[in-house]
């Protein structure tokens, strides 16, 4: 069964219920434009960190701002639906900013999960997470997979 895709306000309500039940919340985010094994490993590893995994998917406008014109290849709602089908994902939301900083401040998950291309100290939102008492956790396999690199290879071959 796929995880529900919720608005920010619906997610706040769902997480309040989870917290009342004593569950710990983990948070992961990303573009997830062309899903690859690195994404799956990242999210499944993040799911092991806490009882509940929330995944925030960058909205289309923020992807264009981060990755440039021509991206994303897959619309935000479809990317969210694909992510919602990954085992271990409890909730999915779409956010419009290029950074998850504001969403982290609003949701205040117990753990912010980032990939191995970061260290706990190099995560841009680490200060926000630590300020409300959360922890930054590095998860996933070595950063050997990249949608941008996959697209470069496809362009070179085409």
C-alpha positions as CSV (number, residue, x, y, z in Angstrom):
1,X,0.0,0.0,0.0
2,X,1.4,3.4,-0.9
3,X,2.0,6.1,1.7
4,X,-0.4,9.0,1.6
5,X,0.6,12.2,-0.2
6,X,-0.4,15.0,2.2
7,X,-0.4,18.7,2.2
8,X,1.7,20.4,4.9
9,X,-1.3,21.0,7.1
10,X,-2.5,17.4,6.7
11,X,1.0,16.2,7.5
12,X,1.2,18.3,10.7
13,X,-2.0,16.7,11.9
14,X,-0.8,13.1,11.0
15,X,2.5,13.7,12.8
16,X,0.8,15.0,15.9
17,X,-1.1,11.7,16.0
18,X,2.1,9.7,15.5
19,X,3.8,11.6,18.3
20,X,0.9,11.1,20.7
21,X,1.3,7.3,20.0
22,X,5.0,7.7,21.1
23,X,6.5,7.3,17.6
24,X,9.7,9.0,16.5
25,X,9.8,10.8,13.2
26,X,12.5,10.8,10.5
27,X,12.5,13.2,7.6
28,X,14.2,12.9,4.2
29,X,13.9,15.1,1.2
30,X,14.9,15.3,-2.5
31,X,14.0,15.8,-6.1
32,X,13.7,12.1,-7.1
33,X,13.3,13.0,-10.8
34,X,14.5,9.7,-12.2
35,X,14.3,7.2,-9.4
36,X,17.4,5.0,-9.2
37,X,18.8,2.5,-6.7
38,X,20.6,5.2,-4.7
39,X,17.3,6.9,-4.0
40,X,15.7,3.6,-2.9
41,X,18.7,2.8,-0.6
42,X,18.7,6.3,0.9
43,X,15.0,6.1,1.7
44,X,15.0,2.6,3.0
45,X,18.0,3.4,5.2
46,X,16.2,6.5,6.4
47,X,13.1,4.4,7.3
48,X,15.3,2.4,9.7
49,X,16.2,5.5,11.7
50,X,12.8,6.0,13.3
51,X,9.3,4.6,13.5
52,X,7.8,6.9,10.8
53,X,9.5,8.3,7.7
54,X,8.3,11.5,6.1
55,X,9.7,12.2,2.6
56,X,9.5,15.8,1.2
57,X,9.6,16.0,-2.5
58,X,10.8,19.2,-4.2
59,X,8.0,20.9,-6.2
60,X,8.5,21.5,-9.9
61,X,9.4,25.2,-9.6
62,X,12.0,24.5,-6.9
63,X,13.6,21.8,-9.1
64,X,13.9,24.2,-12.0
65,X,15.5,26.7,-9.6
66,X,18.0,24.1,-8.4
67,X,18.6,22.0,-11.5
68,X,17.9,24.5,-14.3
69,X,15.5,24.6,-17.3
70,X,14.3,21.3,-18.6
71,X,14.1,19.8,-15.1
72,X,12.2,18.1,-13.7
73,X,11.5,15.5,-16.3
74,X,8.7,14.0,-14.2
75,X,6.0,16.2,-12.7
76,X,5.9,16.7,-8.9
77,X,2.8,14.7,-8.3
78,X,4.1,11.7,-10.2
79,X,7.5,11.9,-8.4
80,X,5.6,12.0,-5.1
81,X,3.5,8.9,-6.1
82,X,6.6,6.9,-7.0
83,X,8.3,7.8,-3.7
84,X,5.1,6.9,-1.9
85,X,5.4,3.3,-3.2
86,X,8.8,2.7,-1.6
87,X,8.8,0.3,1.3
88,X,9.3,2.2,4.6
89,X,7.9,5.5,3.5
90,X,5.0,6.5,5.8
91,X,4.1,10.0,4.4
92,X,5.0,12.1,1.4
93,X,4.6,15.8,1.0
94,X,5.5,18.2,-1.8
95,X,7.3,21.5,-0.8
96,X,7.8,24.5,-3.0
97,X,11.0,26.0,-1.6
98,X,14.5,25.0,-2.8
99,X,15.5,24.2,0.8
100,X,13.5,22.1,3.3
101,X,14.6,24.5,6.1
102,X,11.2,26.0,6.7
103,X,9.4,22.7,6.5
104,X,11.9,21.2,9.0
105,X,11.2,24.1,11.4
106,X,7.4,23.5,11.0
107,X,7.4,19.7,11.3
108,X,10.4,19.4,13.8
109,X,11.1,15.7,13.0
110,X,13.3,13.9,15.5
111,X,15.8,13.1,12.8
112,X,16.8,14.7,9.5
113,X,18.2,12.1,7.2
114,X,20.7,13.1,4.5
115,X,22.7,11.2,2.0
116,X,26.4,10.3,2.2
117,X,27.4,13.2,0.0
118,X,27.0,15.2,3.3
119,X,28.4,14.9,6.8
120,X,26.3,15.7,9.9
121,X,28.1,19.1,10.0
122,X,27.8,20.0,6.3
123,X,24.0,19.6,6.1
124,X,22.8,23.1,5.4
125,X,19.8,22.8,7.8
126,X,21.7,21.2,10.6
127,X,21.6,24.3,12.8
128,X,17.8,24.5,12.5
129,X,17.4,20.8,13.4
130,X,19.8,21.0,16.3
131,X,18.1,24.2,17.6
132,X,14.8,22.5,18.2
133,X,16.5,19.3,19.6
134,X,16.6,17.1,16.6
135,X,19.5,15.1,15.2
136,X,21.0,14.9,11.7
137,X,21.7,11.4,10.5
138,X,23.7,10.4,7.4
139,X,22.1,7.4,5.6
140,X,22.2,5.5,2.3
141,X,25.0,4.0,0.3
142,X,28.0,5.9,-1.1
143,X,26.9,8.6,-3.6
144,X,27.6,6.4,-6.7
145,X,24.3,7.2,-8.4
146,X,23.1,10.5,-9.7
147,X,20.1,11.5,-11.9
148,X,22.2,14.4,-13.4
149,X,24.9,11.9,-14.3
150,X,22.4,9.5,-15.8
151,X,21.0,12.3,-17.9
152,X,24.5,13.3,-19.1
153,X,25.2,9.7,-20.2
154,X,21.9,9.6,-22.1
155,X,22.6,12.9,-23.9
156,X,26.1,11.7,-24.8
157,X,24.8,8.5,-26.2
158,X,21.8,10.1,-28.0
